[in-house]
């Protein structure tokens, strides 16, 4: 070998090594940590990512490596669920750590899965400050102020965060935006369960599933909300800036089903029920995303790319929609503007800082 060629190879060696290192790094899975294991979804996501179905390759490339138990002492059911899901996660190769910091040191991305939305702001601050892209299970928080504060922290630490219900990516709901029997969506009536609890605002705890469905089908752009409430039923009606109307019927007595009726410029059609695709000409088509798979795919894409599947402004509007409904009830059922409650939440947030 000539001296010239030897020098050339020596000069190029760092480039070859760098390229090899990049290839090896690209093949490594994204390491995921769990904060709070009292939610079955953390196990469902782990199982899907560790052993993705052959027809869902988008789930590949992630490995859940560590978890912090979490749970809320004043919600005994969460402590029961921590004990229930812990051995299953351990079987998946997940190590149980004594602290959140220990989890953050082992992972590249985080999912906050504790069912209680009240501590989510504090938990999110730790994760975002550590620079870990973060997914937060529903509800994102227990107040509109906390939702806004979490997105403010994401900006501060330049680390992305998003949250949604699994209903948003259920094929029976997301498939209604371009449904051949509906055409352009001009209105929607969503219905689903609405149990009330004393530790979260009325609509944040469980009804958020159906409000995610409403926004999945209608899209953002609501401006005002009216709420009627009885012991058995909720009826929340929103008006969009383009004149469209969308509503939510919350069920506390009688037959329970999660679905919607969608009104379009071509026709009116029922949405699919949660976990199944919307029917076309009365036939339910086969769809590979059922149950948790749809949202698990979106989380996987988010962890790999750091690109948000849902704009923060839409999530803030969605929680503003629910808070406007609460305010409408407090005012006796009059319409309440969403921008009003968001502005008030921002003001309260600024004052508490």
C-alpha positions in Angstrom: 0.0 0.0 0.0 1.4 3.4 -1.0 1.9 6.1 1.7 -0.7 8.2 -0.1 -3.4 5.5 0.1 -2.5 4.8 3.7 -2.9 8.4 4.7 -6.2 8.6 2.8 -7.5 5.6 4.7 -6.4 7.0 8.0 -8.2 10.2 7.3 -11.4 8.4 6.3 -11.3 6.0 9.3 -13.2 8.4 11.6 -15.9 8.8 8.9 -16.3 5.0 8.6 -16.4 4.5 12.3 -19.0 7.3 12.7 -21.2 5.8 10.0 -20.9 2.4 11.6 -21.9 3.9 14.9 -24.8 5.7 13.4 -26.1 2.4 11.9 -25.8 0.6 15.1 -27.5 3.4 16.9 -30.3 3.5 14.4 -30.9 -0.2 15.0 -31.2 0.2 18.8 -34.7 0.4 20.1 -36.1 3.5 21.8 -35.9 2.8 25.5 -39.2 3.7 27.2 -39.9 4.3 30.9 -43.2 4.2 32.7 -44.3 6.6 35.4 -47.2 5.0 37.3 -48.3 1.5 36.5 -51.9 1.6 37.9 -53.3 1.8 34.4 -53.7 -1.4 32.3 -52.7 0.6 29.1 -49.1 0.6 30.2 -49.1 -3.2 30.0 -51.0 -3.3 26.8 -48.6 -0.8 25.1 -45.6 -2.8 26.5 -46.9 -6.1 25.1 -47.7 -4.5 21.7 -44.2 -2.9 21.4 -42.3 -5.9 22.5 -44.2 -8.3 20.3 -45.9 -6.4 17.5 -48.4 -8.1 15.2 -47.0 -8.9 11.8 -49.4 -6.5 10.1 -48.5 -3.7 12.4 -44.7 -3.0 11.9 -45.2 0.5 13.1 -45.2 -0.8 16.7 -41.6 -2.2 16.3 -38.5 -0.4 17.6 -39.5 0.3 21.2 -38.5 -1.5 24.4 -40.0 -0.6 27.8 -37.1 -0.9 30.2 -38.1 0.6 33.6 -41.0 1.7 35.6 -41.9 3.6 38.8 -45.0 2.2 40.5 -46.9 5.4 41.4 -50.5 5.1 42.6 -52.5 7.5 44.7 -52.9 6.9 48.5 -56.4 8.5 48.5 -57.5 6.3 45.6 -57.2 2.7 46.9 -58.1 1.2 43.6 -54.9 2.6 42.0 -52.8 0.8 44.6 -54.6 -2.4 43.9 -53.9 -2.0 40.2 -50.2 -1.3 40.8 -50.0 -4.7 42.5 -52.0 -6.3 39.7 -49.9 -5.1 36.8 -46.4 -5.2 38.3 -45.7 -8.9 37.9 -46.9 -8.8 34.3 -44.5 -5.9 33.5 -41.7 -7.8 35.2 -42.4 -10.8 32.9 -42.0 -8.4 30.0 -38.4 -7.5 31.2 -39.3 -4.2 32.8 -37.4 -3.3 36.0 -39.3 -1.7 38.8 -37.3 1.3 40.2 -37.6 3.1 43.5 -37.7 6.6 42.1 -38.7 8.6 39.0 -35.1 9.7 38.6 -33.9 6.1 38.3 -36.4 5.5 35.5 -35.3 8.7 33.7 -31.7 7.6 33.8 -32.5 4.4 31.9 -34.9 5.6 29.2 -35.0 7.8 26.1 -38.8 8.6 26.3 -41.5 8.4 29.0 -45.1 7.6 29.4 -46.9 9.0 32.4 -49.7 6.4 33.0 -51.0 6.9 36.5 -54.8 7.2 36.2 -54.9 10.1 38.6 -54.5 13.4 36.7 -53.8 15.5 39.7 -50.1 14.8 40.0 -49.5 14.9 36.2 -48.1 18.4 36.2 -45.5 17.6 38.8 -44.6 14.3 37.1 -44.4 15.9 33.7 -42.1 18.7 34.9 -39.5 16.0 36.0 -39.7 14.2 32.7 -39.6 17.3 30.5 -36.8 18.9 32.5 -34.8 15.7 31.8 -35.4 16.1 28.1 -37.5 13.0 27.7 -40.3 13.1 25.1 -43.4 12.4 27.1 -46.8 10.9 26.5 -49.5 11.4 29.2 -52.4 9.0 29.5 -55.9 10.4 30.1 -56.7 12.7 31.7 -53.8 14.9 30.8 -54.4 16.8 34.1 -57.1 17.6 36.6 -57.5 21.2 35.6 -57.3 23.4 32.5 -54.6 25.4 34.2 -52.4 22.3 34.7 -52.9 21.4 31.0 -51.6 24.8 29.9 -48.8 24.7 32.4 -47.6 21.3 31.1 -47.4 22.7 27.5 -45.6 25.8 28.8 -43.0 23.5 30.4 -42.6 21.6 27.1 -41.7 25.0 25.5 -39.4 25.9 28.4 -37.4 22.7 28.2 -37.7 22.3 24.4 -39.1 18.7 24.9 -42.3 17.5 23.2 -45.4 16.3 25.1 -48.8 15.1 24.1 -51.8 13.4 25.6 -55.0 11.8 24.3 -57.5 9.1 25.0 -57.2 5.8 23.1 -60.7 6.7 21.6 -59.1 9.3 19.4 -57.4 6.6 17.2 -60.1 4.0 17.3 -60.8 3.2 13.7 -64.6 3.5 14.2 -64.1 7.2 15.1 -61.1 8.5 13.1 -62.6 6.8 10.0 -65.6 9.1 10.1 -63.6 12.2 8.9 -63.5 10.8 5.3 -66.4 8.4 5.4 -67.8 7.7 2.0 -71.4 7.8 3.2 -70.9 11.1 5.1 -68.6 13.2 3.1 -67.7 16.5 4.7 -68.6 16.5 8.4 -71.1 19.2 9.3 -72.2 17.9 12.7 -71.8 15.1 15.2 -73.6 13.7 18.2 -71.3 11.6 20.4 -72.4 9.5 23.3 -70.7 7.4 26.0 -70.4 6.8 29.8 -70.0 9.7 32.2 -69.4 8.6 35.8 -68.8 11.4 38.3 -66.1 11.4 40.9 -65.2 13.9 43.7 -61.5 14.1 42.9 -61.7 15.4 39.2 -63.9 17.9 37.4 -67.1 16.2 36.1 -66.1 15.7 32.5 -62.3 15.3 32.9 -62.2 11.9 34.5 -64.0 9.6 32.1 -66.1 11.7 29.7 -62.9 13.0 28.2 -62.9 9.7 26.1 -66.0 11.0 24.3 -64.8 14.5 23.9 -61.7 13.1 22.2 -64.1 11.3 19.9 -66.0 14.6 19.2 -62.8 16.4 18.3 -61.5 13.4 16.2 -64.6 13.7 14.1 -65.3 17.4 14.1 -61.7 18.8 14.4 -60.8 21.9 16.4 -62.5 25.3 16.1 -65.2 25.3 18.7 -66.1 28.7 20.2 -68.9 28.3 22.7 -70.4 25.5 24.9 -73.7 24.9 26.7 -74.4 22.2 29.2 -77.5 20.6 30.6 -77.1 18.2 33.5 -79.4 15.8 35.4 -78.7 12.9 37.7 -78.8 10.5 34.8 -77.7 12.4 31.8 -75.4 15.1 30.4 -76.0 17.0 27.3 -73.1 19.3 26.2 -73.5 21.3 23.0 -70.7 23.1 21.2 -70.8 25.6 18.4 -67.9 25.8 16.0 -66.6 29.0 14.4 -67.9 27.9 11.0 -71.4 27.3 12.3 -71.2 23.6 12.8 -72.7 22.0 15.9 -71.3 19.0 17.8 -72.8 17.5 21.0 -72.0 15.0 23.7 -74.6 12.9 25.5 -73.2 11.5 28.8 -74.9 8.3 30.1 -75.2 7.4 33.7 -78.3 5.2 33.6 -79.6 2.7 31.0 -77.9 1.1 28.1 -74.2 2.1 27.6 -72.4 2.4 24.3 -69.6 4.5 23.0 -70.3 5.8 19.5 -71.6 8.7 17.5 -74.0 9.8 14.8 -72.2 11.8 12.1 -74.0 14.3 9.8 -72.4 15.2 6.5 -73.0 16.8 3.1 -73.6 13.4 1.5 -75.5 11.6 4.3 -75.9 10.6 7.9 -74.1 7.5 9.3 -73.4 5.9 12.6 -69.8 5.7 13.7 -68.3 2.4 14.7 -68.2 1.4 18.3 -65.0 1.8 20.3 -62.4 -0.7 18.9 -64.0 -1.4 15.6 -64.1 0.3 12.2 -67.1 2.3 11.1 -69.6 0.4 8.9 -69.9 1.1 5.2 -73.2 0.1 3.6 -74.0 -1.7 6.8 -70.8 -3.8 6.7 -68.0 -3.4 9.2 -64.7 -3.6 7.2 -61.7 -5.3 8.6 -59.2 -3.0 10.3 -55.9 -3.9 11.9 -56.0 -1.2 14.6 -58.4 -2.2 17.4 -58.5 -1.3 21.0 -55.1 0.2 22.1 -53.2 -0.5 18.9 -54.1 2.8 17.2 -52.8 5.1 20.0 -49.8 2.7 20.6 -48.8 3.3 16.9 -49.0 7.1 17.3 -47.0 7.0 20.6 -44.3 4.9 18.8 -44.1 7.3 15.9 -43.9 10.2 18.4 -41.0 8.6 20.4 -39.1 7.8 17.2 -39.5 11.3 15.5 -40.3 13.7 18.4 -43.1 15.0 16.1 -46.4 15.7 17.8 -49.5 13.9 16.4 -51.8 16.5 18.0 -51.1 20.2 18.2 -51.0 21.6 21.8 -53.5 24.2 20.8 -56.1 21.5 20.0 -55.6 19.7 23.3 -55.9 23.0 25.2 -59.1 23.8 23.3 -60.5 20.4 24.1 -60.0 20.9 27.8 -61.2 24.4 27.4 -64.4 23.0 25.8 -65.0 20.8 28.9 -64.2 23.6 31.3 -66.6 25.9 29.4 -69.2 23.2 30.0 -68.5 23.2 33.7 -68.9 27.0 33.7 -72.1 26.8 31.7 -73.6 24.6 34.4 -72.4 26.9 37.2 -74.2 29.8 35.3 -77.4 27.9 34.9 -76.9 26.5 31.4 -76.0 29.6 29.4 -73.5 29.5 26.5 -69.9 30.1 27.6 -67.1 31.0 25.3 -64.0 28.7 25.2 -61.6 31.6 24.8 -63.0 33.1 28.0 -62.2 30.1 30.2 -58.8 29.6 28.6 -57.9 33.3 29.2 -59.0 33.0 32.8 -57.0 29.8 33.3 -53.9 31.5 31.9 -54.4 34.5 34.2 -54.8 32.2 37.2 -51.7 30.3 36.2 -49.7 33.5 36.0 -50.9 34.6 39.4 -50.1 31.3 41.1 -46.5 31.5 39.7 
